[in-house]
Amino acid sequence: MLHQKNYGICDIRKVSRYCYYAGLGAGFFGLACMVFLYICKIPITRVIPPCFFHEITGYYCPGCGGTRAILALLRGSLIECVCYHPFVLYAAICYTVYMGSHSLELFTRGKVNGINLKPVYFYLGAVLIVTQCLGKNYWSIWYKFLM
């Protein structure tokens, strides 16, 4: 029988381990891309196109500000990162804690358990994305109205 705390997943530890390995792969891929862009002296703004949704409609999409937030986070400017897109800092913290706890579990051979993914983490992330999108568009409309 499925336990309620496993959110309908029979083997939550196995799924968490797969997510850990996928996270390691994504982290190494992202790091390799950043090193490549740095060595080749290619600005990230040349690689990533501008937001088509914003160019066409004039409104901000749920991801607008994400690239600037990542660049601010890489510079260590946390306040600037949150102002551009709060989800980026939230995702970076979740990634660091999740990967750190599972690395610790591997190094201690299971004596310390890594954290499990829970739906509340995804819901909080979705709330951050929707809130920032609605907030930016709200203030953008008011700013245009006042000018």
C-alpha positions as CSV (number, residue, x, y, z in Angstrom):
1,M,0.0,0.0,0.0
2,L,1.2,3.5,-0.8
3,H,2.1,5.7,2.1
4,Q,0.5,9.2,2.2
5,K,3.9,10.9,2.8
6,N,5.3,9.5,-0.5
7,Y,2.8,11.4,-2.6
8,G,1.8,8.4,-4.6
9,I,5.3,7.3,-5.5
10,C,6.1,3.8,-4.6
11,D,9.9,4.2,-4.1
12,I,10.5,7.8,-3.3
13,R,14.2,7.2,-2.5
14,K,14.8,5.8,-6.0
15,V,13.0,8.7,-7.6
16,S,15.1,11.1,-5.5
17,R,18.3,9.4,-6.5
18,Y,17.3,9.7,-10.2
19,C,16.6,13.4,-9.6
20,Y,20.0,13.8,-7.9
21,Y,21.8,12.3,-10.9
22,A,19.8,14.5,-13.3
23,G,20.7,17.5,-11.1
24,L,24.3,16.6,-11.2
25,G,24.2,16.3,-15.0
26,A,22.4,19.6,-15.4
27,G,24.8,21.4,-13.0
28,F,27.9,20.1,-14.8
29,F,26.3,21.0,-18.2
30,G,25.5,24.5,-17.0
31,L,28.9,25.0,-15.5
32,A,30.5,23.8,-18.8
33,C,28.4,26.2,-20.8
34,M,29.4,29.1,-18.5
35,V,33.1,28.2,-18.7
36,F,32.8,28.0,-22.5
37,L,31.2,31.4,-22.8
38,Y,33.7,32.9,-20.4
39,I,36.7,31.4,-22.3
40,C,35.4,32.5,-25.7
41,K,34.4,35.9,-24.3
42,I,30.8,35.6,-25.6
43,P,28.3,37.7,-23.6
44,I,25.3,35.6,-22.6
45,T,23.0,38.3,-24.0
46,R,24.2,37.4,-27.5
47,V,23.4,33.7,-27.0
48,I,19.9,34.1,-25.5
49,P,17.5,36.0,-27.7
50,P,15.2,38.7,-26.2
51,C,11.7,37.7,-25.0
52,F,9.5,37.4,-28.0
53,F,6.3,37.6,-25.8
54,H,7.4,41.0,-24.4
55,E,8.4,42.3,-27.8
56,I,5.1,41.4,-29.4
57,T,2.6,42.2,-26.5
58,G,4.5,44.7,-24.4
59,Y,3.7,42.6,-21.3
60,Y,6.2,40.6,-19.3
61,C,6.1,36.8,-19.5
62,P,6.5,34.6,-16.4
63,G,10.2,34.2,-17.3
64,C,11.1,37.8,-18.0
65,G,14.1,38.9,-16.0
66,G,15.4,35.4,-15.5
67,T,18.6,35.9,-17.5
68,R,19.4,39.2,-15.7
69,A,18.6,37.5,-12.4
70,I,21.0,34.6,-13.1
71,L,23.7,37.1,-14.1
72,A,23.1,39.1,-10.9
73,L,23.3,35.8,-8.8
74,L,26.6,34.9,-10.5
75,R,27.9,38.4,-9.5
76,G,26.8,37.8,-6.0
77,S,24.2,40.5,-6.0
78,L,21.3,38.8,-4.2
79,I,19.0,41.8,-3.8
80,E,19.3,42.6,-7.6
81,C,18.7,38.9,-8.3
82,V,15.4,38.9,-6.3
83,C,14.3,42.2,-8.0
84,Y,14.8,40.8,-11.5
85,H,13.2,37.4,-10.7
86,P,12.8,35.9,-7.2
87,F,12.4,32.4,-8.5
88,V,16.0,32.2,-9.6
89,L,17.3,32.7,-6.1
90,Y,14.6,30.3,-4.8
91,A,15.6,27.6,-7.3
92,A,19.3,28.1,-6.6
93,I,18.7,27.6,-2.9
94,C,16.5,24.6,-3.4
95,Y,19.1,23.1,-5.8
96,T,22.0,23.7,-3.4
97,V,20.2,22.2,-0.4
98,Y,18.8,19.2,-2.3
99,M,22.1,18.4,-4.0
100,G,24.1,19.0,-0.8
101,S,21.8,16.7,1.3
102,H,22.0,13.9,-1.3
103,S,25.8,14.3,-1.6
104,L,26.0,14.0,2.1
105,E,23.9,10.9,2.0
106,L,26.2,9.3,-0.5
107,F,29.3,10.3,1.4
108,T,28.0,8.9,4.7
109,R,26.6,5.8,3.0
110,G,23.0,6.4,4.1
111,K,23.6,7.4,7.7
112,V,22.3,10.9,6.9
113,N,19.2,11.0,4.7
114,G,18.8,13.5,1.8
115,I,15.7,15.5,1.6
116,N,12.8,14.2,-0.6
117,L,11.1,16.3,-3.2
118,K,7.7,17.5,-1.9
119,P,4.9,19.1,-3.9
120,V,5.0,22.2,-1.6
121,Y,8.4,23.1,-3.1
122,F,6.9,23.2,-6.6
123,Y,3.8,25.1,-5.5
124,L,5.9,27.7,-3.8
125,G,8.0,28.1,-7.0
126,A,4.8,28.4,-9.1
127,V,3.5,31.1,-6.7
128,L,6.7,33.0,-7.0
129,I,6.6,32.9,-10.8
130,V,3.0,34.0,-11.1
131,T,3.4,36.7,-8.4
132,Q,6.4,38.3,-10.1
133,C,4.7,38.1,-13.5
134,L,1.5,39.8,-12.3
135,G,3.5,42.3,-10.2
136,K,5.7,43.4,-13.0
137,N,2.8,43.8,-15.4
138,Y,0.8,45.6,-12.8
139,W,3.5,48.1,-12.1
140,S,4.4,48.4,-15.8
141,I,0.8,49.4,-16.6
142,W,0.6,51.9,-13.7
143,Y,4.0,53.4,-14.8
144,K,2.8,53.9,-18.4
145,F,-0.5,55.3,-17.1
146,L,1.2,57.9,-14.9
147,M,3.7,59.0,-17.5
